Amino acid sequence: MSSRRHLVQAGETLAVIAGRYNLALAELTAANPGIDPRRLRIGQAVMIPDRPAEAVVKTTGKYGYAEMVRDLDALKAAYPFLIMDSIGHSAAGRTIPVVRLGTGDKEVHYNGAFHANEWITGLLLMKFIEDYASAYHRGQPLANRDVRELFEQTSLYVVPMVNPDGVELVHHGLEPGDPHYEQVYRLNQGSSDFSQWKANIRGIDLNDQFPAHWEEERNRRSVAGPGPRDFGGAAPLTEPEAIAIEAFTRSRDFQLVMAFHTQAQEIYWNYRDLEPAGAEAVVQRLAQVSGYVPVKLTGSDAGYKDWFIQEYRRLGFTIEAGIGVNPLPIEQFDTIYADLIGLMLEGLAIGSGKDSAY
């Protein structure tokens, strides 16, 4: 609803008024359907639509599941063109949200927070959702990119938090009445410090859950059972979070996927020589816009990116954001985001299929 009125002054047009209130012209026009912009009268009332007074997604503190859900509600209210859904539920029953931005027929997917103590990647993606939506809404560029063109060419599906239970565990621990309490504390050697926990609430590493030479990764890890990290389960795709994102991926036609992790300032782009022929050229472009180092991995299997490349022979990337010791301090957020916003936009440009370089 609109809460303010502007009375037209001599010489003003709707475009001038929109600029005065830092609005897109289309936004102001939509809020005033009864006004003919060619026949404004001095003293005529123009309704000024409410907008968020400040950024929705705050990037200065810990970011968990409750903050994500709250911000998704606020973003949907601010930008009704965002399409929000769920890919399924976590082991503890939490909904795993997905956000669609764009109307194009070329589909791209970004996800974050596979690992609980890498929760900052969920915040990274939430901030990108807000900035991309805002730039599109206002008809303004984002990091010197024409957002409207990308929006019309691609549909970006973002799953900010694949592992919500693990993220909440890292931030808040568990109360004694929780059904997972005894097992989780036993797996954590009785400690209430969960800052190093990577797994889901059942002690399974979700990024070792995919059927891409899963047995080899299990043998390489040599982890006997559930715990804070590195146990890939008794078999591939036993965990509801991994099952959900695998099924979601199969339900779409993604041309490119990016899984955001921390920390190395590196981009992993290959898998057992199954990646498409242009992948190395593409990763060089991603490296150029981010400053991150392309790394051709060997001796690593069972990850989401690995499975996607194996299954579809399309572009898949693991982005190791930031540098340091997990969990990365929130003070690094602005630097990480500045490095990676261009990479995320470049991924959309590549995924659109309009780029003759790929």
Disulfide bonds with the S-S distance in Angstrom:
none
